[in-house]
Amino acid sequence: MSKRWVNTTANGSERAQRFAIAMPIQYRPLSDLTWLDGQVENISRSGVLFRAERVMDVATLLQMRFELPAEFGGQTGALVVCRGEVVRTLLPPTEDAPQRLAARILDYRFVRSEL
């Protein structure tokens, strides 16, 4: 009998497949007008882990936007605009290392535009 390996979370639910990809991301709390810059480390259909210019508290609602690479979207210029929630803050081990945020994607839409 063959067993299929399934990546699960701590509570036993199945985790979405993650893609390690480096790409720019912009983000901001829903209450702010100014975009902050970040760098995606990995992404899935349910969330994103990225290096953050500014760390936010867990449960902060935020807006994110990034251009989907052609290998995922099939064409260039597909801007993804997401609403999300910070689920984890990863502080750097040293002062010169980047801080990171993990955010759950609550909803998203595709926009034909440039960052």
SETORKE-777367 format. One record per residue: x, y, z of N, C-alpha, C, O in turn; residue in one letter; residue number from 1. Coordinates in Angstrom, 1 decimal. Example, Ala and Ser with C-alpha at 12.3 -4.5 7.8 and 13.67 -1.06 7.14 Angstrom:
[[13.2 -5.7 7.8] [12.3 -4.5 7.8] [13.2 -3.3 7.8] [14.2 -3.3 8.5] 'A' 1]
[[12.8 -2.2 7.1] [13.7 -1.1 7.1] [12.9 0.0 7.9] [13.4 1.1 8.0] 'S' 2]
//
This chain:
[[0.9 -1.2 0.0] [0.0 0.0 0.0] [0.9 1.2 0.0] [1.8 1.3 0.8] 'M' 1]
[[0.6 2.2 -0.9] [1.5 3.4 -1.0] [0.8 4.5 -0.1] [-0.4 4.6 0.0] 'S' 2]
[[1.7 5.3 0.5] [1.2 6.4 1.3] [1.5 7.7 0.7] [2.6 7.8 0.1] 'K' 3]
[[0.6 8.6 0.7] [0.9 9.9 0.1] [1.3 10.8 1.3] [0.6 10.9 2.3] 'R' 4]
[[2.4 11.5 1.1] [2.9 12.5 2.1] [2.0 13.7 2.0] [1.8 14.3 0.9] 'W' 5]
[[1.5 14.2 3.2] [0.7 15.4 3.2] [1.3 16.3 4.3] [1.5 15.9 5.4] 'V' 6]
[[1.5 17.5 3.9] [2.0 18.6 4.8] [0.8 19.1 5.6] [-0.2 19.6 5.0] 'N' 7]
[[0.9 18.9 6.9] [-0.2 19.3 7.8] [0.2 20.4 8.8] [1.4 20.5 9.1] 'T' 8]
[[-0.7 21.1 9.3] [-0.5 22.1 10.3] [-0.5 21.5 11.7] [-0.8 20.3 11.8] 'T' 9]
[[-0.2 22.3 12.7] [-0.2 21.7 14.1] [-1.5 21.2 14.5] [-1.6 20.2 15.3] 'A' 10]
[[-2.7 21.7 14.0] [-4.0 21.2 14.4] [-4.4 20.0 13.5] [-5.6 19.6 13.6] 'N' 11]
[[-3.6 19.6 12.5] [-3.9 18.4 11.7] [-4.6 18.7 10.4] [-4.8 17.8 9.6] 'G' 12]
[[-4.9 20.0 10.1] [-5.5 20.3 8.8] [-4.4 20.3 7.7] [-3.2 20.6 8.0] 'S' 13]
[[-4.8 20.0 6.5] [-3.9 20.0 5.4] [-3.4 21.4 5.0] [-4.2 22.3 5.0] 'E' 14]
[[-2.2 21.5 4.8] [-1.5 22.8 4.4] [-1.5 23.0 2.9] [-1.2 22.0 2.2] 'R' 15]
[[-1.7 24.2 2.4] [-1.7 24.4 1.0] [-0.2 24.3 0.5] [0.7 24.7 1.3] 'A' 16]
[[0.0 23.9 -0.7] [1.3 23.8 -1.3] [2.0 25.2 -1.4] [1.3 26.1 -1.8] 'Q' 17]
[[3.2 25.2 -0.9] [3.9 26.5 -0.9] [4.9 26.5 -2.1] [5.5 25.5 -2.4] 'R' 18]
[[5.1 27.7 -2.6] [6.1 27.9 -3.7] [7.1 28.9 -3.2] [6.8 30.1 -2.9] 'F' 19]
[[8.4 28.5 -3.2] [9.5 29.4 -2.8] [9.8 30.2 -4.0] [10.2 29.8 -5.0] 'A' 20]
[[9.5 31.5 -3.9] [9.7 32.4 -5.0] [10.1 33.8 -4.4] [9.4 34.3 -3.4] 'I' 21]
[[11.0 34.4 -5.0] [11.5 35.8 -4.5] [10.9 36.8 -5.5] [11.1 36.8 -6.7] 'A' 22]
[[10.0 37.7 -5.0] [9.4 38.7 -5.8] [9.0 39.9 -4.9] [8.8 39.6 -3.7] 'M' 23]
[[9.0 41.1 -5.4] [8.6 42.2 -4.6] [7.1 42.2 -4.2] [6.3 41.6 -5.0] 'P' 24]
[[6.8 42.7 -3.1] [5.4 42.8 -2.6] [5.3 44.2 -2.0] [6.2 44.7 -1.3] 'I' 25]
[[4.1 44.8 -2.1] [3.8 46.0 -1.3] [2.7 45.6 -0.4] [1.8 44.8 -0.7] 'Q' 26]
[[2.7 46.2 0.8] [1.7 45.9 1.8] [1.5 47.2 2.6] [2.3 48.1 2.7] 'Y' 27]
[[0.3 47.2 3.3] [0.0 48.3 4.2] [-1.2 47.8 5.1] [-2.0 47.1 4.7] 'R' 28]
[[-1.3 48.4 6.3] [-2.5 48.1 7.1] [-3.7 48.7 6.4] [-3.5 49.7 5.7] 'P' 29]
[[-4.8 48.2 6.6] [-6.0 48.7 5.9] [-6.3 50.2 6.2] [-6.9 50.9 5.5] 'L' 30]
[[-5.8 50.6 7.4] [-6.0 52.0 7.9] [-5.0 53.0 7.3] [-5.2 54.2 7.4] 'S' 31]
[[-4.0 52.5 6.6] [-2.9 53.4 6.1] [-3.1 53.6 4.6] [-3.7 52.8 3.9] 'D' 32]
[[-2.6 54.8 4.1] [-2.6 55.1 2.7] [-1.2 54.8 2.0] [-1.1 54.7 0.8] 'L' 33]
[[-0.2 54.7 2.8] [1.2 54.5 2.3] [1.6 53.1 2.2] [1.4 52.3 3.2] 'T' 34]
[[2.0 52.7 1.0] [2.5 51.3 0.8] [3.9 51.1 1.3] [4.7 52.0 1.2] 'W' 35]
[[4.2 50.0 1.9] [5.5 49.6 2.4] [6.0 48.5 1.4] [5.2 47.8 0.8] 'L' 36]
[[7.3 48.4 1.3] [8.0 47.4 0.4] [8.4 46.2 1.2] [8.8 46.2 2.3] 'D' 37]
[[8.3 45.0 0.5] [8.7 43.8 1.1] [9.2 42.9 0.0] [9.2 43.2 -1.2] 'G' 38]
[[9.6 41.7 0.4] [10.1 40.7 -0.6] [9.5 39.3 -0.2] [9.8 38.8 0.9] 'Q' 39]
[[8.8 38.7 -1.1] [8.2 37.4 -0.8] [9.2 36.4 -0.7] [10.2 36.3 -1.5] 'V' 40]
[[9.1 35.5 0.3] [9.9 34.3 0.4] [9.2 33.0 -0.1] [9.8 32.2 -0.8] 'E' 41]
[[8.0 32.9 0.3] [7.1 31.8 -0.3] [5.7 32.2 -0.2] [5.3 33.1 0.5] 'N' 42]
[[4.9 31.5 -1.1] [3.5 31.9 -1.2] [2.7 30.6 -1.5] [3.2 29.7 -2.1] 'I' 43]
[[1.5 30.6 -1.1] [0.5 29.5 -1.4] [-0.8 30.2 -1.7] [-0.9 31.4 -1.7] 'S' 44]
[[-1.8 29.3 -2.0] [-3.1 29.9 -2.3] [-3.8 30.5 -1.0] [-4.7 31.3 -1.1] 'R' 45]
[[-3.2 30.1 0.2] [-3.8 30.6 1.4] [-3.0 31.6 2.2] [-3.5 32.2 3.1] 'S' 46]
[[-1.7 31.9 1.8] [-0.9 32.8 2.5] [0.4 33.1 1.9] [0.8 32.6 0.9] 'G' 47]
[[1.1 34.1 2.5] [2.4 34.5 2.0] [3.3 34.8 3.2] [2.9 35.4 4.2] 'V' 48]
[[4.6 34.5 3.0] [5.6 34.8 4.0] [6.5 35.8 3.3] [7.0 35.5 2.2] 'L' 49]
[[6.8 37.0 3.9] [7.6 37.9 3.2] [8.5 38.7 4.2] [8.1 38.9 5.4] 'F' 50]
[[9.6 39.2 3.7] [10.5 40.1 4.4] [9.8 41.4 4.5] [9.2 41.9 3.5] 'R' 51]
[[9.7 42.1 5.6] [8.9 43.2 5.8] [9.8 44.5 6.2] [10.7 44.4 7.0] 'A' 52]
[[9.4 45.6 5.6] [10.0 46.9 6.0] [9.6 47.3 7.4] [10.4 47.9 8.1] 'E' 53]
[[8.4 46.9 7.7] [7.9 47.3 9.1] [7.0 46.1 9.6] [6.2 45.6 8.8] 'R' 54]
[[7.3 45.6 10.8] [6.5 44.5 11.4] [5.2 45.0 11.9] [5.1 46.2 12.3] 'V' 55]
[[4.2 44.2 11.8] [2.8 44.5 12.4] [2.4 43.5 13.4] [2.9 42.4 13.4] 'M' 56]
[[1.5 43.9 14.2] [0.9 42.9 15.2] [0.1 41.8 14.6] [-0.5 42.0 13.5] 'D' 57]
[[0.1 40.7 15.2] [-0.7 39.6 14.8] [-2.2 40.1 14.8] [-2.6 40.8 15.7] 'V' 58]
[[-3.0 39.6 13.9] [-4.4 40.0 13.7] [-4.6 41.3 13.0] [-5.7 41.7 12.8] 'A' 59]
[[-3.5 42.0 12.6] [-3.6 43.2 11.8] [-4.1 42.9 10.4] [-3.6 42.0 9.8] 'T' 60]
[[-5.2 43.6 10.0] [-5.7 43.4 8.7] [-4.9 44.3 7.7] [-4.6 45.4 8.0] 'L' 61]
[[-4.5 43.7 6.6] [-3.7 44.5 5.7] [-4.1 44.2 4.2] [-4.8 43.3 3.9] 'L' 62]
[[-3.6 45.1 3.4] [-3.7 45.0 2.0] [-2.4 44.7 1.4] [-1.4 45.2 1.8] 'Q' 63]
[[-2.3 43.8 0.4] [-1.0 43.4 -0.2] [-1.2 43.5 -1.7] [-2.3 43.3 -2.2] 'M' 64]
[[-0.1 43.7 -2.5] [-0.2 43.7 -3.9] [1.1 43.3 -4.5] [2.2 43.7 -4.0] 'R' 65]
[[1.1 42.5 -5.5] [2.3 42.0 -6.2] [2.0 41.6 -7.6] [0.8 41.3 -7.9] 'F' 66]
[[3.0 41.6 -8.4] [2.8 41.1 -9.8] [3.1 39.6 -9.9] [4.2 39.2 -9.5] 'E' 67]
[[2.1 38.9 -10.4] [2.3 37.4 -10.5] [3.3 37.1 -11.6] [3.1 37.5 -12.7] 'L' 68]
[[4.3 36.3 -11.3] [5.2 35.8 -12.4] [4.5 35.1 -13.5] [3.5 34.4 -13.2] 'P' 69]
[[5.0 35.1 -14.7] [4.4 34.5 -15.8] [4.2 33.0 -15.6] [3.2 32.4 -16.1] 'A' 70]
[[5.1 32.3 -14.9] [5.0 30.9 -14.7] [3.8 30.5 -13.9] [3.4 29.3 -13.9] 'E' 71]
[[3.3 31.4 -13.1] [2.1 31.2 -12.3] [0.8 31.7 -13.0] [-0.2 31.0 -12.9] 'F' 72]
[[0.9 32.8 -13.6] [-0.3 33.4 -14.2] [-0.4 33.3 -15.7] [-1.5 33.5 -16.2] 'G' 73]
[[0.6 32.8 -16.3] [0.5 32.5 -17.7] [0.8 33.8 -18.6] [1.1 33.6 -19.8] 'G' 74]
[[0.8 34.9 -18.0] [1.1 36.2 -18.7] [1.6 37.2 -17.7] [1.3 37.1 -16.5] 'Q' 75]
[[2.4 38.1 -18.3] [3.0 39.1 -17.4] [2.0 40.3 -17.2] [1.0 40.4 -17.9] 'T' 76]
[[2.2 41.0 -16.1] [1.4 42.2 -15.8] [0.1 41.9 -15.1] [-0.7 42.8 -14.9] 'G' 77]
[[0.0 40.7 -14.6] [-1.2 40.3 -13.8] [-0.9 40.8 -12.3] [-0.2 40.1 -11.6] 'A' 78]
[[-1.5 41.9 -11.9] [-1.3 42.4 -10.6] [-2.4 41.7 -9.7] [-3.5 41.7 -10.0] 'L' 79]
[[-1.9 41.2 -8.6] [-2.8 40.5 -7.6] [-2.9 41.5 -6.4] [-1.9 41.9 -5.8] 'V' 80]
[[-4.1 41.8 -6.1] [-4.4 42.7 -4.9] [-5.1 41.8 -3.9] [-6.2 41.3 -4.2] 'V' 81]
[[-4.6 41.7 -2.7] [-5.1 40.8 -1.7] [-5.5 41.6 -0.4] [-4.9 42.7 -0.1] 'C' 82]
[[-6.4 41.1 0.3] [-6.7 41.5 1.7] [-6.3 40.3 2.5] [-6.6 39.2 2.2] 'R' 83]
[[-5.6 40.6 3.6] [-5.1 39.5 4.5] [-5.0 39.9 5.9] [-5.5 41.0 6.3] 'G' 84]
[[-4.5 39.0 6.7] [-4.4 39.1 8.1] [-3.1 38.6 8.6] [-2.7 37.5 8.2] 'E' 85]
[[-2.3 39.3 9.4] [-1.0 38.9 9.9] [-1.3 37.8 10.9] [-2.1 37.9 11.8] 'V' 86]
[[-0.7 36.6 10.6] [-0.8 35.5 11.5] [0.4 35.1 12.3] [0.4 34.4 13.3] 'V' 87]
[[1.6 35.7 11.9] [2.8 35.4 12.6] [3.8 36.5 12.2] [3.9 37.0 11.1] 'R' 88]
[[4.6 36.9 13.2] [5.7 37.8 13.1] [7.0 37.1 13.4] [7.1 36.5 14.5] 'T' 89]
[[7.9 37.1 12.5] [9.2 36.4 12.7] [10.3 37.5 12.9] [10.7 38.1 11.9] 'L' 90]
[[10.7 37.7 14.1] [11.8 38.8 14.3] [13.1 38.2 13.9] [13.4 37.0 14.0] 'L' 91]
[[14.0 39.1 13.4] [15.3 38.6 12.9] [16.2 38.1 14.1] [16.2 38.6 15.2] 'P' 92]
[[17.0 37.1 13.7] [18.0 36.6 14.8] [19.1 37.6 15.1] [19.7 37.6 16.1] 'P' 93]
[[19.4 38.5 14.1] [20.4 39.5 14.3] [19.8 40.9 13.8] [18.8 40.9 13.1] 'T' 94]
[[20.5 42.0 14.2] [19.9 43.3 13.8] [20.0 43.5 12.3] [19.1 44.3 11.8] 'E' 95]
[[20.9 42.9 11.6] [21.0 43.2 10.2] [20.2 42.2 9.3] [20.1 42.4 8.1] 'D' 96]
[[19.6 41.2 9.9] [18.7 40.3 9.2] [17.3 40.9 9.1] [16.9 41.7 9.9] 'A' 97]
[[16.6 40.5 8.0] [15.3 41.1 7.8] [14.2 40.5 8.7] [14.3 39.4 9.1] 'P' 98]
[[13.3 41.3 9.1] [12.1 40.9 9.9] [11.1 40.3 8.8] [11.1 40.7 7.7] 'Q' 99]
[[10.3 39.4 9.2] [9.4 38.7 8.3] [8.0 38.7 8.9] [7.8 38.6 10.1] 'R' 100]
[[7.0 38.7 8.0] [5.6 38.6 8.3] [5.0 37.4 7.6] [5.3 37.1 6.4] 'L' 101]
[[4.1 36.7 8.2] [3.3 35.6 7.6] [1.9 36.2 7.6] [1.3 36.5 8.7] 'A' 102]
[[1.2 36.2 6.5] [-0.1 36.7 6.4] [-1.0 35.7 5.7] [-0.7 35.1 4.7] 'A' 103]
[[-2.2 35.5 6.2] [-3.2 34.6 5.6] [-3.9 35.5 4.6] [-4.3 36.6 4.8] 'R' 104]
[[-4.2 34.9 3.4] [-4.9 35.7 2.4] [-6.4 35.4 2.6] [-6.9 34.3 2.5] 'I' 105]
[[-7.1 36.5 2.8] [-8.6 36.4 3.0] [-9.4 36.5 1.7] [-10.4 35.7 1.5] 'L' 106]
[[-8.9 37.3 0.8] [-9.5 37.4 -0.5] [-8.6 38.1 -1.5] [-7.6 38.8 -1.0] 'D' 107]
[[-8.8 37.9 -2.8] [-7.9 38.5 -3.7] [-8.6 38.8 -5.0] [-9.7 38.3 -5.3] 'Y' 108]
[[-8.0 39.7 -5.8] [-8.5 39.9 -7.2] [-7.3 40.2 -8.1] [-6.3 40.6 -7.6] 'R' 109]
[[-7.5 39.9 -9.4] [-6.5 40.2 -10.4] [-6.8 41.6 -11.0] [-8.0 41.9 -11.4] 'F' 110]
[[-5.8 42.4 -11.2] [-6.0 43.7 -11.8] [-5.0 43.8 -13.0] [-3.8 43.5 -12.8] 'V' 111]
[[-5.4 44.2 -14.1] [-4.5 44.4 -15.2] [-3.8 45.8 -15.1] [-4.3 46.8 -15.7] 'R' 112]
[[-2.7 45.9 -14.4] [-2.1 47.1 -14.2] [-0.7 46.9 -13.7] [-0.3 45.7 -13.5] 'S' 113]
[[0.1 47.9 -13.6] [1.5 47.8 -13.1] [1.6 48.3 -11.7] [0.8 49.1 -11.3] 'E' 114]
[[2.6 47.8 -10.9] [2.8 48.3 -9.6] [3.2 49.7 -9.7] [3.5 50.4 -8.7] 'L' 115]
//
